[in-house]
Structure formats: structure tokens, C-alpha cells
Amino acid sequence: MMLAYLPANKRTYLSLSGARRSEGEDMLEIRTVAADRGATKRDDVIETYIAFISDDRQSISDSIYAGRINL
């Protein structure tokens, strides 16, 4: 699972099922907006989180804060 949160506009983007861990990378598409439904704040940071699940779906990790991305 990959999750990106844009706190300025309270927007969340997520992917519940992504690439296999053995691939070593995945991509989450995020479209930032300058104003959304009357909001005047501009997205300038993205908070990111990841989590993993086993192939048999029996083990799930806690979510892990992956860091802040400054735009």
C-alpha cells in the first residue's frame, strides 16, 4: 500500500495494491492542485506512507512513514 497526503488541501492519494516487492520500485500518480473547492492554500508538501502484505495475505506490516516531499 502506498499513501500520499497533501495537508494543505487535505487530499489523499493511495494505491492498495502495487508492484511486487521484488521489483524494488513502484509509482503513485499524484496531481496537485492550486485551489480546490474554494481553498486558497497551495500544496507545497506531501507526506508519504507505505505498508506491505505477504503473498498469502496472512501477514500485514504496520504502516511506515516514508518521509516528506517538498514541492
C-alpha positions in Angstrom: 0.0 0.0 0.0 1.3 3.5 -0.8 -0.4 6.6 0.5 0.4 10.3 -0.1 -1.2 13.0 1.9 -1.2 16.7 0.9 -2.1 18.5 4.2 -2.6 22.0 2.7 -5.7 20.9 0.8 -6.4 17.7 2.8 -6.1 15.5 -0.2 -5.2 11.8 -0.1 -3.9 9.6 -2.9 -3.4 5.9 -2.4 -2.8 2.6 -4.1 -3.9 -0.5 -2.2 -2.1 -2.9 -4.5 1.1 -2.1 -6.3 4.1 -3.7 -7.8 5.6 -6.8 -6.2 8.2 -6.0 -3.6 10.9 -7.9 -5.6 10.6 -5.3 -8.3 12.1 -2.8 -5.9 10.0 0.2 -7.0 6.5 1.4 -7.7 4.9 4.7 -8.7 1.9 6.6 -7.3 0.4 9.2 -9.5 -0.3 12.5 -7.7 -1.9 15.5 -9.3 -1.5 18.6 -7.1 -4.0 21.5 -7.3 -3.5 25.2 -6.6 -7.1 25.6 -5.3 -9.8 23.0 -4.7 -13.4 23.9 -4.0 -12.6 27.4 -2.9 -9.4 26.5 -1.0 -6.7 29.2 -1.3 -3.8 27.2 0.1 -1.3 25.7 -2.4 0.1 22.2 -2.0 3.7 22.5 -1.1 4.5 19.3 0.8 3.5 15.7 0.5 3.6 13.3 3.5 4.2 9.7 2.4 3.5 6.2 3.9 3.9 2.6 2.9 2.9 -0.8 4.1 3.4 -4.4 2.9 1.4 -7.6 2.8 2.6 -11.1 2.4 1.7 -13.2 -0.7 -0.6 -15.4 1.3 -2.3 -12.3 2.7 -1.8 -13.6 6.3 0.8 -11.1 7.4 0.5 -7.3 7.1 3.0 -4.7 8.3 2.2 -1.6 10.2 2.2 1.5 8.0 5.6 3.2 7.9 6.1 6.9 7.4 8.3 7.2 4.3 9.1 10.9 4.6 8.1 14.4 3.4 8.5 15.5 -0.2 8.8 19.3 -0.6 7.4 20.6 -3.9 
